Every structure is written in C-alpha cells, then in structure tokens.
C-alpha cells in the first residue's frame, strides 16, 4: 500500500541513510551549511554531521537528534515561553493517534513547536505534516522535510488534478493514522489567515473525509496563540500590495522571507490549547442533511478553536483602538499600551513600499491583533 504514496510520503526508515548521503552531496545544501560555519572545511563539517547521524534509523530519531534541539533553541531565543495551556492533553490516550487541526500562525513552527510539546508531554511520537510543494524550491529542502516527517501537498493544479491529489492525500492521512500509527497536523484552511480571523474551510474537512471515516482520524481542534506575530508587517504589506494591484502574487522568495521571519522573529508568549476530540460530540450532527453536515462541522470546529484563544494585552489594546474606546481597559496597563505602541512602530518601520499608506497598514495590523478577541467574544456570548 505504501507504494501508492511514494510521490508524496515522508521517507521510511530504510531510506534515511541514502537521503542523508544525498543531502551531504547537495551543492546548495553545502553552501547553506557553510554559512553557519564558514571557518570549517567542508570535509570536516560533513564528517561531524555524519558522526551526529550515527544511530539514526527513523525520521523520529532524526527529529529528536537534530530538530528538537533546534526548535528548543528557537523557543528559548525567540519566544517568552511556549507551552500547552490545557491539562487535557495529558489525559489523552497515548496509545491512540490524533489528527490535530489548528489555526495557522507560522509556516514552519506551528507543527515544530507541537512536536516538541508532544515529546515533552510523554507522547511516543510526533506529527506528520503536509507542506506545499511551492515551498520546496530546492531539492535539499524537499529531502530535509521528508526526513522530518513531512508529506507533500501539491499546489497550482487544474481542477481535475486537484481532486485526484486531494483524494491521494486523504488516503495517505488515513493510512498514516491507522496503518503507520502516526499523528497528523494540518491547518484548518489553505494558507494562513492574513487578518488572524481563523475559520475552518469546508474543503479541508471534505478532503479528510475522502479517504475514510473521519472518526478514525481522532481529530483534535487545536488553538495556537502568539502574543506577537513576527510576520504581521509582511501580511500588512501584502494587503496593501493586493489593494493597489489586484493581480499581485507573492514570489517564491517572498515565501522564503516569510519562513525566515517567522522562525527568527520575536513572538512573545506562545500557547497551544487542544480541545476535546471531535469524536466526543460529532454524533450530535448525525441528523443533519449531508448538504449541511460539513458546514455545521466546520462551524463547530471554529467555536472550539476560537474558545481556545489565549488573549494578551495587545489583543485588547488593538480592539479598543479600532473601536475608539476603552471598553477592555481592565485587561491592560499603560505600560502594556506603551510596549505595544513601540512594537507596532518598529514593525511599521520594516515595511518598504514606495507608496506606503501608514493609516491603512496600521489598521491592518491592529485588525490582526483584535480579531481573536472578537471571535472569542462571539463564542462566549
């Protein structure tokens, strides 16, 4: 059955050594590695990498040996802490595998942080993730992500090709959970919500259902909350570029810039809050007509994700500024306001546009921080 998925699946254990050898022989990968240690000769650098690779037999081994320390370093250096905020994750049956469906804040770190948090919580394995082939612009990147338990999501296809690719990916996800005994992480929508108003796309849930019963995926709605989004100014900039030129499209270099900024930018506090698996309530929707079922499921997923937001002072400050009042002043201090204003000014200064619309850009950034409050308030009545 695995051969059906050869085009998209991560590497298997028996393929890891060859993939690592191919990585070390890749010219572009060596250029990247040289940038980290330019004083180290290539032979010595690769020799040290081979030594570190000894004993690695599986992608999970690779993650624990290479990726976990890197992600923990990012947590220490570029956040003010990253944690699960709900003890319910500790009570989940660790013999089961889960499909985490979450809002999407960072291209790379959403799943990487989750991997570390699951390992630290005592889970026996991490998550496999889908990554768009538009980001795999070099062979070494594709090799590296496949070693890191990523499967490929094909982009830019015709309608017929998209349907076939979605069916294949759905079958693979079901196979990964039930056959390989792997967890899955997938975003609730294609791409990040640029305005941070997170809503589940019916199409994502329909794709997951193509390969079998949704219940066997043990879907967990997961809320990711960043105090500060290092890509907020890039998103605001893109809003203006699309406003001024409706045909504007990001380049591959833009995608890479977003990845780099998201990884190395300051994020403040980061929290992950899992809700109860949908299997605990999905049967409540069984009486709905099929035409309404996926819409109702998406709306319930949204409520679970919105309820899970961790709100910070900057979220309330942004909403009050947009509304022109102080309705939520109890949630922040004057020092919080000054800190957020200083942060916004620094982010705005990074935007390099010839016709920079300061008022529009500021409104867009404030909206990104205000929308989680708006969505959570709707759920809480």
Secondary structure, 3 states (H helix, E strand, C coil): CHHHHCCCCCCCHHHHHHHHHHHHCCHHHHHHHHHHCCCCCHHHHHHHHHHHHCCCCCHHHHHHHHHHHHHHHHHHHHCCCEEECCCHHHHCCCCCCCEEEECCCCCCHHHHHHHHHHHHCCCCCCEEEEEEHHHCCCHHHHHHHHHCCEEEECCCCCHHHHHHHHHHHHHHHHHHHHCCCCEEEEECCCCCCCCCCCCCCHHHHHHHHHCCCHHHHCEEEEEEEECCCCCHHHHHHHHHHHHHCCCCCCCHHHHHHHHHHHHHCCCCCEEEEEEEEHHHCHHHHCCCCHHHHHHHHHHHHHHHHHHCCCCCHHHHHHHHHHHCCCCCHHHCCHHHHHHHHHHHHHHHHCCCCCCCCHHHHHHHHHHHHHHHHHHHHHHCC
